[in-house]
Amino acid sequence: MLYEKQGSPVEILLVEDNPGDVRLTIEGLKEGKVRNTLSVVEDGVEALAFLRKEGKYVDAVRPDLILLDLNLPKKDGREVLTEIKSDENLRNIPVVVLTTSKAEQDILKAYSLHANCYITKPVDLDQFISVVESIEDFWFSIVKLPRDIKE
């Protein structure tokens, strides 16, 4: 059974500054089975503005899932994760850390900041696309996600 809220596509926010990884993520999501809408922001400041519907993001749609890189300009992913999980209005949005870091300290830190999942990006193109498809399959076909009752 696929996750769809009232027939709407699943809303995904990708927080990623690498254009190549953005393209690979888009490709992986196109291959998936779930209708989705992908919004992309390139740094941590933009991510928080998007989530809080500030400035040019006043009409942004609340994401069902956030894919978050750790190494971002302006405000890194750890800071973004901290702010998301400490904000009563945002903390229930699942955050998947999708990063190149394999460092144990980054993994432990992400989970201590309440990341819902930590995935290291594969270098190989086909494996990267496969990882994105797996994220989509798991989070939208298996997991029951919370719905935002305020919208």
N, C-alpha and C positions, 0 to 999 in steps of 0.2 A: 504494500500500500504506500503510495507516494504522498509526501507532505505537500498539501496545497491548501492555502487558506482561502476559502470561498472561491476557488477556481483561479485565484490570482497567482502569478508566478512567484517563486521564492525570491526574496530580496537578499542579495549578498553584497557586502561591502568589502572590497579588497583594498587594503592599505599597503601599497607597494611602490617603491621609487624606481625600480628597475624595469624599463620598458620591455625588455625581453621576457622577464618573468610575468609581466602583465599579459603579453601576447600568449604565452604558454598556458596561463590560467584560463584565458578566454577560450583557447582551443580545447582545453580539457573539459570545460563546462559545455561547450557546443556538442561534444561527443556524448554527454550525459543524457540520462533519461528524464530528468526533471526540468520543467520549464523554469527559467530563472531570469532575473534582471540583475545585472552586475553593475555596481557603481564603483568607480576607482578614484582614490585620492592618493597623492604622492608623498605626504609627510604626516607626522603626528598631529601637528596643529590643525591641518585640514581635516583629519579624521575626527577630531573632537568637535570641530565646528559643524561637520556633517551630522554627527550623532546628536548634537545639541540644537540643530536646525538654526545655526547662526549665520549671519551675512548672506552670501550667495547660496547657502544651503537651506534657506528658510522653508523651502518646499520639499526638502529631502524626505524620502520614505524611510521609515525605521527598518533597519535590516533584520532579517531572521538569523543571520550568521555573519560574523566578521572573520575574515582571513587577514591576519596581522603579521607583517614582517617585523623583526626586532630592530634591525639596523636601518633607521630612518633619519632623514634630515629634520632639523628644527626641534623635534621632540621625538625621542626614540620610542620603540615599541613597548619597552618596559614601563616607561612613564605613561604611555597611552593606556596600557593594560591596567595600571594602577588607578588611573582616573575613571576608566570604565567600570571597574569592579567596585569602586568606592562611591559611585553615583547611583542612588536609589532608582533612578529612572532608566538606567542603562545596564545595571549589573546582571540582569537575567538574559541578556543577549549572549549566546555562546560565542566564545572567542577561540579560534583555532590559530595558534602560532604556527606560521609557515615561513621558515627561515633557513638560511644556509648554515647556521651555527650548529655544530655537534657538541659544543662544549657542555660538559656536565653542569657547570655553574649556571649556564643560561637555562638549561632544562629545569634545574631545581628552582631557580628564581622565577621562571614563568609559572610553574605550578604553585609556588608560594604566593604569587600574585593572583591566583585563582584562574589561570588559563584553563580552558576546558579540554585542550588537547595540544600537543606539541609535535610538530612534524618537521623533519629536516628535508629541505628541497633536494631532490636528486639532481645530478648534473646532466644526466642523459635525457634527451628530449622525450623519448617515448615513456621513460619511467616517470618523468615530471607530469606528463599528461595523465598517465595511469594513476598517480597519486591524487591529482585533482579530481578525477572521476571517482576514486575511492572515497574522498572526502564527501563529495556530493551524495554518493550512494549511502554512506553511513548516516550523515546528518539529516538527509531528507527522505530516506526510505526506511530506516530502522528506528532512529531516535524520534521521540515525541518532543517537539519543541514548544516552549511557552509562547502563547500569543499575547500581544500587547493589548490589554483590555482598555487602555486609554484612547486608542485610535478607533 
